[in-house]
Amino acid sequence: MTEQDKRLEILEANRRFFDTVADSFAEIDAYRLKETGQWVGDELKKLSQEAGSSALLDLGCGTGLAIQAGKGYFRHVFGIDLSHKMLREVSSGSNGSVCGDAIYLPFRADSFNVVACVSVLHHLFDHLPVFQEVHRVLKKGGLLYAVHDVDSVFMKRFHRPANLYRQCLGLSKKFVESKEGITEELLELADYHVAEGIDTQKLAEELQEAGFPDVTAEFYWRGANRQIDFLLRFFGAMGKTPRGFAPYFSVIARK
Ligand SMILES: C[S@@+](CC[C@H](N)C(=O)[O-])C[C@H]1O[C@@H](n2cnc3c(N)ncnc32)[C@H](O)[C@@H]1O
């Protein structure tokens, strides 16, 4: 199979997966949507103050987490997603949402102050072409904010418990059980980088290659589930953690 065939296979798996679960996505993923939505909103507020507040793009917007979280801080908010059925679930708040692949953004160069990408990178076969496209549509001084993806160092270190958690307690099981047509195989393809995680170091290098001179990454636990968040709050540990000791990462790349 060529690289391009694999890319298309992953793309098609994502389209099928998210088209199938679209009408129950908000219910199944309700906790993450609410909890993550709150602090993504706080972060978008800060980013709008740094990069300007005229336009935000929610890339891989799904049902519109970053659209909702950011609409109070940007004058114009747009979304793009591969799944037209996910887009149908976006409630009001955006100035327009389009169906398309992250690799070809149907926007003019220098259009956005911030591009937010929440829980999307692990669904993409490769990242460099997407980062180059994001770089094109960002204004000078604009920011890419990618958040809630899984880091490879943590996944390597805690491979067994992490995958056991994912299969038994994570959302994967709920999605597989929710609809006919959602198989483990389809989920594995759509969640392409979840089992092994994404190499954040390589990601930072690709961002630099795409033209972002300044890239920062943080590693954290919050947003995994209600019980873990309760413990994190209890122990005052909602903040960042050294790489390899937390499953999730966020990246901010400055153009
Ligand atoms: C886990 S959902 C996250 C949705 C939303 N950002 C959120 O946090 O609720 C991943 C989204 O990425 C979209 N997606 C996957 N591959 C994509 C691609 N190549 N281009 C655009 N969107 C894509 C899926 O359709 C899905 O809506």
The ligand as a Gaussian input file, in Angstrom:
#p B3LYP/6-31G(d) Opt

LIG

0 1
 C      -12.480000      13.489000      18.243000
 S      -13.317000      14.491000      17.075000
 C      -13.049000      16.097000      17.778000
 C      -14.069000      17.074000      17.326000
 C      -13.990000      18.432000      18.046000
 N      -12.778000      19.130000      17.711000
 C      -14.100000      18.219000      19.530000
 O      -13.111000      18.404000      20.242000
 O      -15.193000      17.819000      19.967000
 C      -12.233000      14.535000      15.668000
 C      -12.816000      15.293000      14.484000
 O      -11.813000      15.394000      13.472000
 C      -12.441000      15.260000      12.209000
 N      -11.432000      14.861000      11.221000
 C      -10.774000      13.701000      11.145000
 N       -9.919000      13.719000      10.103000
 C      -10.057000      14.939000       9.513000
 C       -9.456000      15.556000       8.385000
 N       -8.543000      14.925000       7.651000
 N       -9.850000      16.806000       8.062000
 C      -10.794000      17.464000       8.797000
 N      -11.394000      16.918000       9.874000
 C      -11.028000      15.668000      10.232000
 C      -13.504000      14.204000      12.455000
 O      -14.503000      14.212000      11.470000
 C      -13.993000      14.586000      13.850000
 O      -15.091000      15.458000      13.806000

